[in-house]
């Protein structure tokens, strides 16, 4: 009911603006002015939604208004019902063409259609199109290949088929080591306990296992749950201890692999070189990739947190990554960093709460890393 009310008000505002716009030719200046009016209406109604109707949905309503209502508004500005429409209308005088109304109208139509298509894709398709991204890392420090699966930023507020499919996909990947890289639930504050219970139930149902272990670290959202480790009770999943960095040697057939896991506080600052691991292949994982801004010296660095930018512009990359000490363009995917291989996951979920539930050119992903001997 709240959604219907919101969009009804938005369409009413669009109708009033379009009626006013149709009374005069659509010049570039009027196109810009009416677009600003429409954006102002979207922001005002989204704010009212957050204050009086549904606080957590304000960001989502604003995104819907921006793409769909805004796109509809721009298309109507260029519609054949307008006396001055330059696309399908009849205003074809030399003066009309000289003044540029036809180009303004065409621009409005194309931008409106693009907004609707981008909105539909980024709000309702890509955030739920879970992918598996596989990387191969060659090294002379192992004689036998092994596979790491990274689950970062599940960050859900309602467990359902999407999350169940995620865990089933992980089970089919034949992982030797599964790492949970933080940020598991983002339920509203009043339902945090419920979110932890749901997550625990899904983990028990999934029954994840791996020969080298299944281990979880904390992320930003675990700051609001000091007892976050209870979510993993009874699941067979190990959590890092509360007293700092966790390091262990894992044996894969004849190979010894050093695994170092960072708590959130350690991952948020650039790390100096870690102690020597005597020629073993060294895997270092933390939630926030800021630790890679230093020279940790491990062979493989794994992280999440950035969501791959969540919204990326083709040719530009992530708009923002919130990783300190790392260039923006290194905030997703694979890169070489001070002699180490850095891999940052896009994450499985997306930002919730006040933020729009949106992804664009940064699909959710389960990361698979195959560590193999160098081919001779």
Secondary structure, DSSP 8 states (H G I E B T S, - for coil): -HHHHHHHHHHHHHHHHHHHHTTS---HHHHHHHHHHHHHHHHHHHHHIIIII-GGGHHHHHHHIIIIIHHHHHHHHTSTTSTT-SSSSS---HHHHHHTHHHHHHHHHHHHHHHHHHHHHHHHTGGG--EEEEEEEEESS-SS-EEEEEE----BSS-SHHHHHHHHHHHTT--SEEEE-S--B---GGGHHHHHHHHHHHHHHHT---TT-EEE---GGGGG-TTGGGGGTTTT-EE--TTS-EEEEEEETTEEEEEEE--HHHHTS--------TT-EEEEEEEEGGGGGS----SEEEEESSGGGSBEETTTEES----TTS-GGGSSEEEEETTEEEEE---SS---TTS----BS---EEEEEEEEE---
